[in-house]
Amino acid sequence: MMICVFINMGTIACGYITFSDTTTNNIATLDDVLLYIYVGESILKIIGLGPLNYFRDTWNCLDFFLVVISLMVDVTFNFMKTLRSLKIAKTLKVTKLLKA
């Protein structure tokens, strides 16, 4: 798991460097994969330890909090990209005007 943490640190650091679009997309995909690994780890630990024992440990609470926040950011970011693409659909109104 420490390897995932170090790779994740690298993807965060790469956010401050300008890369080509392909490389940026690959880094974003790697970041998503790492997030899903962390989600899987949390789920497995909750199942294995039981919810009460899992949340008794302060480090597990911190991990869970970070995973939930990361998921919320990921979902919000993807939702905002969807809204942005829906704005483009407004340009289809022009075709209605041209038809008249």
PyMOL commands that set and color helices and strands:
alter all, ss='L'
color gray80, all
select helices_A, chain A and resi 2-14+21-49+51-56+58-99
alter helices_A, ss='H'
color red, helices_A
deselect
rebuild
show_as cartoon
